[in-house]
């Protein structure tokens, strides 16, 4: 694993890429490899903002980079963050994944292809976004801060989503935005998503709206809004329209408070 800022990769072919998002690229047209999320035309719904002129924007779990590049088009100064290695992936440890070392090695290759899709898009769109690969639970001291920190459907894939949220809050000056599957409740609940006999090994938790509200309050934010929208995906386990919540937290206490948690 190599953590740190990354120089652009040279990627010459779509065949070396795995696109997590549907995207339209100059000279290539619309790329839809059959199992991605299609967020085209829905940026404001998904992220909660449209005009980002001059704001610093951290895209946590950037994958193929659709959100990063759309934020940049809207005037943001963008930093994209993703895992430095597929060996950091945290699958639910079920028999169906077989040997864990082999599974993670295959994951590392998949992440390389996703990163290639990012860098091909970065080049064709003439992006100036900076990229950092590392540990979602611990950013280095010199990382950030950012006006807006965005976590797009990443917490569901983590054993410890609260730890990642705490880390994200530590570099957030104004707005912490989470898009994720959630559910209404007046209790702060977490629902485990992967029954022992299910085929799901990639999703751990959905947190209730009340749990998000309480966690954000502890971290120094007030919930400005929680809005639900449905978005199309061709992911094999989620095909169709999937309801996603966009939770917008606005900082009301100094970021210094977060030092207690890190």
N, C-alpha and C positions, 0 to 999 in steps of 0.2 A: 504494500500500500504506500502510495506517495501522496502526502498531503501538501496542499499549497496552491498558489496561483499558477495558472496553466497558460502556456503559449498556444496560439491557434494550431490545430492539427490541419494538415493538408489532406482532404478527402476528395477523391475524384469521381467516385461512382456511387449511385444510389444502392447498388448491389451490396455495398459494404456497410449498409445502414439498416437500422431498425427504428422506424418512426413511431413514437408513442402517441403523437398527435397527428391529425390530418393537417396538412399545410400546403399552401400554394407558393411555389418558388419560381423566380425568374428563369426562363429557359426550360423548365421542367414541368410547369403546370401544377395541377393538384396531385399531391402524393397521398395516397390512402392505401396502406399496406394490408388493410383488412382487419386489424384488431386494435385500432387506436380510438382516442376521443376526438370528436369533432367539435371544437369550440369556436369555429369561425363565425364572426359576426356577433359573438356573445361575450366579448371581453368585459364590457361594463357590468353585465349581469354576474359574471363569474368572479371578477376581482373586486367589484364595488366602486371602482373609479373609471373615469374615461380620460379626462385631462390630467396628465401627470407631468406637465411641463416643469423641468428643473428639479423634480423630486428624485431622491436616491431610492432605489427600489431593489430589494433582495428577493430573488425568486428561489425559494428553498425546494429542492427536488425538481430541478428544471427539466430533466429528461431531454426530449428533443428540442426544447427551447421555445415552443409556440408562445407561451406567456411572456417570456423574456423579450422576444422580438416584437410582440404586439405592444408591450409596455414602452419599449424604446421608440416605436413609431409614434407614441403619444407623448413623447418628450422626456421620458424618464432617463436617468443615468443608472444603468442596469448592472447589477452583479448577479450572475447565475451561480447557484451552488448545487452540487450533487455529490454522491458518494464517490470516494476515490477508487473504490474497488467493489466488485460484486461479492467479495468475501465478507463485506460488512452486512450483506443482506441477512434478514432475520426471518426465515420461513418458520411457520408452525411445524415443529419437528414430528412429522408423521411418517409412517412406513412408506407411503406412496412416493416420497421424494427419493427413496433409496439411500445410497451412501451420501452422507452430508457433504463430505469433501468434494465428491464428484459433482453434486448439485451446485455447490458454490462456485466450482470451477466453471461450470456451464453458465452460471449467472454472471461471472466475470466477463465471459465472452459476450453475453447479451448486453451487459452494460457498456462494453467497448463499442458495440454496434449502435447503441442508443447515443453514446457520446459522438460517434461519427456522424449520426444524423444531425446532431446539434451543430457540429463544426461545418458540415456541408451547408446547412442553412445559414449559419453565421457568415460564411464567405459569400454566398450568392445574394444575401440581403445587405452586404456591406455593413454588418453590425459592428458596433464599438463596445458591445457588452464585455465586461470582464468575467472571468470564470475562476472559481475556486472549488477544488475537490478536497473533501475531507470527511470529518466525523460529525454527523448531525447532532450529536449530544454534547459537542465541545468545540466551539469556535476559538481560534487563537486570540490572544489579548489585543492584537492590532487590527482585528477584523471589525469593520463597521465604525460607527453606528450608521443606521439607515433610517430615512424618513418613513418608509413603508417596508414591512417584512411580510412576505406572502408565502403561505404554506398550502400548496395545491394538491390535495388528495395524497398526502404523504404519511400523515399520522396513523391512518388505518393499517399501514404495513409495518408498524413498529411495535415491538414488545413493550416499549416504554414511551408511549406518546406524550405523557406529561413531561418527561425529561427533555424531549425534543422541543416541546412548547416553552419550557423554562429557558432553554438555551436560545431559542429564537427571540424571546422577549428581552434577553440581555443585550441584544444589539439593535433594539427597536426604539426609535425616538418618538414616533408619532402614532402610527397605525399598524396594528398587527391584524392581518386578515387571514382567515382559515377557511378553505373550502373543503368540505368533507361530508360524508354521510353522517347524519345525526338523527335524533328523534326528540319529540316534545316530551318533557317530563318536569314536574315541579320538584323532583329529587335529583341530586347529583349522582347519576348512575353511569357505569360503563358496562356494555354488553359484549360478551365474548362471542366472536363470530364463527369460530371454527370447531364444529362438533367433531368428535373422534372419528366418526364414520363418513364425514363429508370429504369431498375432493378439494376443498379449499385449504391451501397452505400459505396463502399470500395476504390474508387479512386477519388482523387480530381483534380490533376493538372498534365499536362505535360509541361515542360519548354523548350523553344527553345534553340538550341545550342548557339546562340548569348547571351541569358540571362545567361546561365551557364558561358560563357566566361567572361561576364561583372562582374557577381557576384564573380567569383574566383579572378579576377583582384582586385576588391575592398578589398577582404579578404587577399590579399598578395600572390596570386598564378598566374602563367602563365599556360595556357592550353598547355600541351605537346602533347596530341593527343586526338582525338575523333574517335573511331572506332565502327562500327556497325556489329553485328552478330545476328543470329537467334538461339533460343534455344527451345527445346521441353518442353511442359507443358501439363498436364492433367487438369489444372484448368478449371472448368466448363464454365467460361465466356471467356477463352482464349485458348481453346484446339487447339493444333497444334504447329507450329513453330512461335515464337514471336520475332520480331526484338527488340533488346536492344542495347542501346548505352553505351559504356564504355568511360567515360570522365576522363582523367588523368590530375590532376593539380599539378604542382611542385612549392614548396614554393620559392619565390624570395624576400619576405620582412619578417622581423622579426615577430615572433609569438606575440610579445608584442603589435603589431598593433591591434590584435584582442581584446585586453582588452577594447578598445573603444566600441565594439559592445555588450559586455556581461554585 
